[in-house]
Amino acid sequence: MEEGENMPIKKVNHIAIAVKDMDEAISFYRDILRLPYRGTQIVEAAGCKAAFFVCGDLEIELVQGIKDFAAVNRFIEKRGEGLYHIAYEVDDLEQDMRYFHSIGVGLRNPEPRPGANHTLVNYIDAEAGHGVISELVQKTAQ
């Protein structure tokens, strides 16, 4: 990235929380915290179910694995339920992937993958983020 160029990150898009029981977690965020519930969606490429809540200018996303290959299952086995990742919105995911690669920051996937809510996504490894997984999110046409 050249001096004067904009940083790839626009804003925090959402905070994801890994859960074992989606119905129980939805009840807490909707009924106890009273966050506006936007619905649930299956993300086939990730093998998971996601539920969305509005919280100011960002979303809270609950993530539960529904397929054996789901990365969130391995996350819960290793670390338990809790903060799964922080998602940062970008304008051009492929360009930003090249940028991160050029400075030696590891990405989980060689190509962007389909995400929830009409997005493309990739992940920066937790080691680079000091223990926190960072998701890069690009909105696509609906």
C-alpha positions in Angstrom: 0.0 0.0 0.0 1.4 3.3 -1.0 1.5 6.3 1.3 -1.7 8.3 1.0 -3.8 5.2 -0.1 -6.8 4.4 2.0 -6.7 1.6 4.4 -8.6 -1.5 3.2 -10.9 -1.5 6.3 -14.0 0.7 6.1 -15.7 -0.3 9.4 -16.6 -3.1 11.7 -19.4 -5.0 9.9 -20.3 -7.5 12.6 -19.1 -9.4 15.7 -19.7 -13.1 15.5 -20.3 -15.4 18.5 -19.8 -19.2 18.3 -22.7 -21.0 19.9 -23.7 -24.6 20.5 -27.5 -24.1 20.8 -28.8 -21.5 18.4 -32.4 -21.4 19.9 -31.0 -20.8 23.4 -28.6 -18.1 22.1 -31.3 -16.4 20.0 -33.5 -16.3 23.1 -30.8 -14.5 25.1 -30.0 -11.8 22.5 -33.6 -11.3 21.5 -35.5 -11.7 24.7 -33.0 -10.7 27.4 -30.8 -8.1 25.7 -33.8 -7.1 23.5 -31.7 -6.6 20.4 -33.7 -6.4 17.2 -33.7 -9.9 15.5 -33.2 -9.9 11.7 -33.6 -13.6 11.2 -31.6 -16.8 10.6 -29.8 -18.0 7.5 -27.9 -21.1 6.4 -24.4 -20.5 5.0 -23.8 -23.6 2.9 -20.2 -22.8 2.0 -19.3 -22.6 5.7 -21.5 -25.4 6.9 -23.2 -23.3 9.5 -26.4 -21.5 10.5 -26.2 -17.8 11.4 -28.7 -15.5 13.3 -28.4 -11.7 13.0 -29.2 -8.9 15.5 -29.0 -5.2 15.0 -26.7 -3.4 17.5 -26.2 0.2 16.6 -24.3 0.5 13.4 -23.2 -3.1 13.4 -24.6 -6.6 13.7 -24.2 -9.4 16.2 -24.0 -12.7 14.4 -24.5 -16.0 16.2 -22.9 -18.9 14.4 -23.6 -22.6 14.9 -22.1 -25.4 12.9 -24.6 -27.7 11.1 -22.1 -29.7 9.0 -19.1 -31.7 10.2 -16.7 -29.6 8.2 -17.8 -26.3 9.7 -14.8 -24.4 11.1 -17.0 -23.1 14.0 -17.2 -26.7 15.3 -13.4 -26.9 15.6 -13.4 -23.5 17.2 -15.9 -24.5 19.9 -14.1 -27.8 20.5 -10.8 -25.9 21.1 -11.9 -22.7 22.8 -15.6 -23.2 23.7 -18.4 -20.8 23.0 -17.8 -17.1 22.7 -16.2 -14.5 20.5 -15.6 -16.2 17.2 -14.5 -13.3 15.0 -14.7 -9.6 14.3 -15.7 -8.8 10.7 -14.3 -5.8 8.9 -16.0 -4.4 5.8 -13.9 -3.7 2.7 -14.6 -2.4 -0.8 -12.5 -4.8 -2.8 -11.8 -8.1 -1.1 -9.5 -9.5 -3.9 -7.4 -6.3 -3.9 -7.2 -6.3 -0.1 -6.2 -10.0 -0.1 -3.3 -9.1 -2.4 -2.3 -6.3 0.0 -2.4 -8.6 3.1 -0.5 -11.3 1.2 2.2 -8.7 0.1 2.9 -7.8 3.7 3.0 -11.4 4.9 -0.4 -11.6 6.6 -1.9 -15.1 6.2 -5.4 -15.6 4.9 -7.4 -18.8 5.5 -8.6 -19.2 1.9 -6.8 -18.6 -1.4 -10.0 -17.2 -2.9 -13.0 -15.2 -1.5 -15.9 -17.4 -0.4 -19.6 -16.7 -0.3 -20.8 -15.4 3.1 -24.1 -14.5 4.6 -26.3 -11.6 3.5 -24.9 -11.3 -0.1 -21.2 -11.0 0.8 -17.8 -12.4 -0.1 -15.5 -13.2 2.8 -12.1 -14.4 3.8 -10.3 -14.7 7.2 -7.1 -13.4 8.6 -5.5 -16.1 10.8 -6.0 -15.5 14.6 -2.2 -15.6 15.1 -1.8 -12.4 13.1 -4.7 -10.8 15.1 -3.2 -11.7 18.5 -5.7 -14.4 19.2 -8.7 -12.9 17.4 -9.9 -14.1 14.0 -10.6 -11.2 11.6 -13.1 -11.7 8.8 -12.9 -9.5 5.7 -16.3 -8.8 4.2 -17.2 -7.4 0.9 -20.9 -6.7 0.1 -22.1 -7.9 -3.3 -25.1 -7.0 -5.4 -28.3 -8.5 -4.0 
